[in-house]
Amino acid sequence: MFERRPVVRDVMLEVSEVIIDHVLGRFVVSASVDNNWSVGTGFIHTIGWNETLRSISEMYRIDTSEIMKYNPDLIRVDRIPAGSELIIYRPAVQKE
């Protein structure tokens, strides 16, 4: 469609920069912190024989509530069958 057409203007900006410039030039952007995200590492832990939620939380140095938060299907915490898989997530920055 544009073959053999002259270049009207060569802009050396990324599209994201053009959008940012447009928004910042016309609107006031106010930022607020709502702590709705975090950075960390996550992986799958396969439950071994005789492991408990407490022993797993101690192993990874996280609260049992954090394990429960990322494993909503974990209902019976008194017995977790061996071979079950849990999501283990550790935030990069620990809350004080």
RARA-V905591 format. One record per residue. N is the residue number from 1. RES is the residue in one letter. PHI is phi in whole degrees, 0 to 359 (NA if undefined). OMEGA is omega as a letter, one per 20 degrees, with the letter a starting at -180 (NA if undefined). D_FIRST is the distance of its C-alpha to the first C-alpha in whole Angstrom. Layout:
# RARA-V905591
n=<N,N>
res=<RES,RES>
phi=<PHI,PHI>
omega=<OMEGA,OMEGA>
d_first=<D_FIRST,D_FIRST>
This chain:
# RARA-V905591
n=<1,2,3,4,5,6,7,8,9,10,11,12,13,14,15,16,17,18,19,20,21,22,23,24,25,26,27,28,29,30,31,32,33,34,35,36,37,38,39,40,41,42,43,44,45,46,47,48,49,50,51,52,53,54,55,56,57,58,59,60,61,62,63,64,65,66,67,68,69,70,71,72,73,74,75,76,77,78,79,80,81,82,83,84,85,86,87,88,89,90,91,92,93,94,95,96>
res=<M,F,E,R,R,P,V,V,R,D,V,M,L,E,V,S,E,V,I,I,D,H,V,L,G,R,F,V,V,S,A,S,V,D,N,N,W,S,V,G,T,G,F,I,H,T,I,G,W,N,E,T,L,R,S,I,S,E,M,Y,R,I,D,T,S,E,I,M,K,Y,N,P,D,L,I,R,V,D,R,I,P,A,G,S,E,L,I,I,Y,R,P,A,V,Q,K,E>
phi=<NA,257,298,61,258,286,281,282,207,257,258,262,238,287,302,299,294,297,296,300,301,297,294,294,282,236,228,264,255,253,256,218,259,237,53,264,207,206,246,191,245,221,199,259,250,268,295,268,302,69,279,241,300,296,294,291,296,292,299,262,57,226,290,298,297,291,295,296,299,265,228,296,279,281,258,267,274,284,213,245,299,301,96,294,246,241,274,249,234,238,298,292,245,280,289,276>
omega=<a,a,r,r,a,r,a,r,r,a,a,r,r,r,r,r,r,r,r,r,r,a,a,r,a,a,r,a,r,a,r,a,r,r,a,r,r,r,a,r,r,r,a,r,r,a,r,r,r,r,r,r,r,a,r,r,r,a,a,r,r,r,r,r,r,r,a,a,a,r,a,r,a,a,a,a,r,r,r,a,r,a,r,r,r,r,r,a,r,r,r,r,r,r,a,NA>
d_first=<0,4,6,9,9,12,13,15,17,18,20,22,23,23,21,25,26,24,25,29,29,28,30,33,32,33,35,38,38,42,42,45,47,47,48,45,44,46,45,47,47,48,49,51,54,56,60,63,66,68,65,65,63,65,65,62,61,64,62,59,60,59,60,61,59,56,56,56,53,51,53,53,54,57,60,63,64,67,66,63,63,62,59,57,54,54,51,52,50,52,50,50,52,55,56,59>
